[in-house]
Amino acid sequence: MAKDGGGPDWNGLLKWSIAHGDGTNPPRALSEEDRKWFMEAMKENTIDVVKRMKEITLVMKTPDDVLQSQGVTPENIEDMLDELQEHVESIDTANDLHSIGGLDPLLGYLKSPHAGIRAKAAEVVTTIVQNNPKSQQLVMESNGLEPLLTNFSSDPSTNSRTKSLGAISSLIRHNQQGVAAFRLGNGYAALKDALCSDDSRLQRKALHLVQYLLHDKADRSVATELGLAKLMIHLVSSDDSGVREAALGGLLELARDKTSFSGNALPDQDKLKDMLKSRIEGISTMDAEDLHAAREERQLVESLWNECYNEPSSLREKGLVVLPGEDAPHQLPPDVAGNMFEPPLRAWAASRPPPKEDSDSGSGKKDPPLLLGPGPSS
């Protein structure tokens, strides 16, 4: 039953559900009136996700001048992409987007003249390809990496650059074809430029991707040759705690490579030592609350010092590696970049094999997507 305002009577539905099934009494038979009311309430709030996605695809395929003639604004398109992103949280519906013809026009939005649309389209791509090898392959086959690299390297909007980098990170993770294309597309030069930016969000995302790439020996060589290690040493002194942790994590990955330089792949050891001493001094002056917040950084500093100089840092002597009440670490600090690539609703699917068949059903929450009104008469 709908309220006078036209929306569903959620309060009435909740009270009805409690009254008819509180778990303490056996269910009673529903009257025809109750059954009709309940079915109508559920029907009003059930949507066909694939149908919605087809409607959104129709809008994405519509030329800009036609949309403008219908009064559609860039903000309307961004709202529509917000809804699409919710629908493709499911791996099945993410893969459905290609089968209904929606992937190519979505990638086309990466070239939109509106920065907000470019950024939002990159967010949707991120959700589609996260932990989803099939969609990774489909995006690669549709040349989706190219506009993402272009936006990451040269978009005048820092937000669009950052969102494009997030999409690239998800697209090439566990995707050797994607990593190879990233190298060929001069992706490392764009990463270096991002590390030199003054935007901490962009720096953090760039560092997380660098750390992931450093797992490969060939990428460690490229990173060192381009001077990324020196930039990471510099970023250890960043005012942003997330940037510091990500920089320390990348340096630790390089320090574990014993095949070059003086025992590891880190250049400028004297500067690194000075930076670590400075961080140890900064950590030593933290109050209790900040010390607990900096647990990951403390462990990374200790591990990096131990890896580079084969001795504990002064943090251990001061009892600041593990504080009272904290569990002692049983292993080296975890990959601080890994979890950054997992989507909010799809982390559970990381090890799930690709589905054999695409699904035709799903659910959603938002209002109906933007649809075109009647076109001008011909």
N, C-alpha and C positions, 0 to 999 in steps of 0.2 A: 504494500500500500504506500502510495507516495504522499508526502506532506503537501500542504497548500502551496509551498514555494516551488513544487515540481520535483524536488530531489527525493531520494529514498528515505523512508522513515527508519533510520538506523537504530534509533533509541527504541522504537516499537519492536523492531526485529530482534534486538538483543533481549528485551524483556520477554518476548514470545518464546525465544529459544531457551531462556532460563526456566520459564514456567513449564515448558513441555519436555525438558530433559535435563534436570539438575543432577542426575546420576544417583539419586537416593530412592526414587520411585520407578517402578516399571513404566515403560512408555504406554500412553493410552492412545486409543484410536483417534485419529484426527477427523473433525467434522469436515464436510465438503467446503464449508465457508473458510475454515482455517487453512485447509490444503490449498484452496485457490489463492488466498492472500499470500501464503508463503511462496508459492510458485511465481506469482507475479513479482514479489519483492526480489527473488533471486534472479529472475529473468531481466529485470531492469539493471542489474549490476553484473551481468555476464556478457562478455564480448567475444567475438571470433577474432583472435589475434591475427591470423593470416589474412583475413578479410580487411582488417584495419591496415595491415602492412601494404596490402594491394592498393588501398585508397591513398596511403601516404606516397607510395610509388608513383601513382598517377599524378599527384601534385609535383613530385620531384622531376617528373618528365615534362611538365608543362613549361613552355618558354617564359622567361622573366617578364617580357612585355605583356603577355596574357595575364600573368599573375598580378602585375601592377594594375592592369585595367580592371581587375576584380577587387582592387583595394587591398591586396595582400602585401604586407610589409615584411622587411627582413626579420623583424622581431617575431612575426607569425611563423616564419619558416624555422626560426630557432626553437620556438615552442613545439612545433611539429617534430623536429629532430629530437627534442627532449623525450617526447612520447615514444618515438622509434627506438631510442636507446633503452627504454624500459622493456620494450617487447623483445629485443635481441639479447637480453640477459641470459635467456635460455640458449644453449648450444643448438638445439634443434631449430628454433625460430631464427637464430643467427644464420644458419645454413639455408633456411628457407628464403632469406632475402634475395639470394642470388637466383634461385629457381623461379621467383616471381618477377624477376627483372628489375629489382630495386638496388642492386649493388653498384652498377655502373653510374646511374644518376646520383647516388650518394657520393661516389668518388668524384663526380663532376662538381659537387658543391665545394670540394677542396680548392677549386679555382674560382670560387665566387668573388665578386668585387667587394663583398662585405666581410670584414674581418670576423665578426661574430659568427657568421655562417660557416666560414672556413674552420674556426676553432671548434664549433659544435659538431661539424661533420667529422673532424678528426677524433673527437670523443666517441662518436658512434662507431667509427672504425676500430678504435681501441677495444671497445666492448665486444665487437664481433670476432676479433682475432685472438683474444686472450684465451690461452689454453685450448685452442681450437685449430688443430692442424689443417682440417678441411677448409675452413674459411681463410686461414693464412695462405693456402695454395690458391684459392679463388681470387683473393686480393692481389697476389703476385701476378697471376695470369691476366688480371685486368689492368696491369701496370699501375696499381695503386701506390706503390712505393715512390714512384717518380714525383708526383705532386706533393707527397708528404716530405720528401727530401728538399724539394724546392721551398716549401713553406718553412721548414725547420731552419734552412740556411739563410733565407733572405726575406721572410715576411716582415713587413714593418710593424706588425702587431706582436709584441712579446708574448701575449697570451696565446695567439695562434701558433707561434714558434714552439711554445711549451707543450701545447696540446698535440702538435704534430710530432714532436719528439716522443711523447708518451705513446702515440700510435705506432711509431717506428719501433720503439722498444718492444712492444707486444707483438708486432708483426714478425720481427726477426728472431725472437727468443725461441730456442730449440728449432730453428729453421735455417739450415745451412745455406740453402738457396738465397734466403733473405739476407744473411750475413755477407755472403759473397757480393750480392747486388749493392749492399750498403757500402762496402769497400769501393767497388767500382764507381759508385755514384758520389765519390768524394765525401762520404759521410764523416770520416775522421776529421777533415778540415772543419766541418760544421760543428763537430763536438768540441774541437779546440776553441773555436770562436765562442761557443756557449759557455765554456769554462771561464773565458775572459770577460763575460758579461757582468753587469752589476745587479742582475736579477737572481735572487737566491733560489727561487723555484726552478728556474731554468738550469742553474748550476747543479742543483740536487739531482734533477732528472738526468742531466748529462753524466754526472758522476756515477749514478746507478747503472746506466748503460755501459759506461767505460768499465766498471767493475765486472759486469757480466761478460763483456768481450775479453777481458784479461784472462779468462779461464783457458783461452786458446793461445798456444805458444806463438803462433804467427801474429796474432793481434797484440801480444805483449811487445813484440819487436816493433810493430808499427807505432804503437802508443809511445814507446820510449823514443823512437826516432823523431816523432813529431813534437816531443817536449811535453807530453801530457803529464809525465811524472813530475816534472818541475812545477807545473801548474798545480798539481795536487798538493805538493809540498807547501806551496804558497797558501792554498785554501785551508790548510790545517789551522791557520790563524783567523779564519773567517769568524765574523760575529754571529753567524747562524749555526746553531748546534747541529742541525741536520746536514749542512754542508761539511762541517768538520768531520762528523762521523763517516759520511760517504767518502770523503777524501782519505781519511785514515784507512777505511776498508780497502780502497783501491791500492793504496801504498802497501798495505799488508799483503795483498795478492801478488804484487810485484816482488816484495821482499822474499816471498816463498819460492821464487824462481832462482835457483842456484846455478844457472847455466851461463851467466854473463856478469860483467863488471866485477866488483870485489866481493864475490860470493852471492850477490843477488842482482836484480835488474834495476836497482835504484841508483840514479846518479846523484851527485852533489850531497854526499853523505854528511859533510860538515853542516850545511844549511839545514838538512833534515834533523840533525841532532839538536841544533839550536831551536828549531821549531818545536820539537818534542819537549825540550827543557822548558820552553815558554808555556806550553800547554800544561805540563806538570805543575808549574808554578801557579797557573791560573786555577787548576783543579784544587790545589792545596789551599787556596783562599776561599773556596766555595763554602756556603753554609750547608747545613744538613739536607735541606730540601733540594737545593741545586745539585748536591752530590748524588742523591738518589736519582734525580732526573738524568744525570750524566753517567749512569752506570755503563751503558754501551761504550761511550767515549773512553771511560777509564780503562775498560778491559782492552779496547783497541790500542790505546797508547801503550799499555803494558805489553801486549803481545807484539806490537811493532818494535818496541825497544828491545825486547828479548830476542826477536828474530834478527834484528840488525846487529846487535852488539853482544849477543850471547851472554846476557846477564839480566837480572831483574832490574826494573826501573826503580827510582826512589819512591814511586807511589806504593810499592809493596812494603818498603821499609817504613813508610808512614801509615801503613794499614789502610790505604785508600783504594786498593784494587777491589776488595770485597768488604763491604761495611757490615757491622753487626746487624743481624737479622736478614742478611742477604745470603742466598745459597751460593756456595763456592762454585765457580764454573768448572765443569768436568772436561771441557774441551775448548779449543780455540773459538773465538767469537764467530757467530754464524755469518752467513752471507747476508749483509745488510741490504743488498740490492734485490735479492730474490723475491721477497714478499711484495715489493713495490709493483711487480708486474701482474699480481693476481687481482681479479675483479672482485667486487664486494659480494656477488652472489654466485661466483663460479669457481672459487678456490677448491671446492670439493671435487671438481671435475678434472683436475690436473692430470690424474692418472686414468681417467675414464676413456676407453677406446671410442673412436668416432662412431656415431650411430650408423646402422646399416641402411636405414631408410629415414627420409625426412618426415617430420611430424606435421600434421595438418591442424593441430589444435594448440591452445594455450590460453593464457589469461592476461589481463591488463587492469590498470587502476584508473588511468587518467580520463579526462573528458575525450570525446571523439576527436580524431585528428582534423586538421584544417582541410576543408573540402571546398571545391570551386562552386560558386553560384552559377546560375544560368548565364551562358555566354551571350554576347551580343548577337542579335538576330542577323542571319545571313541574307 
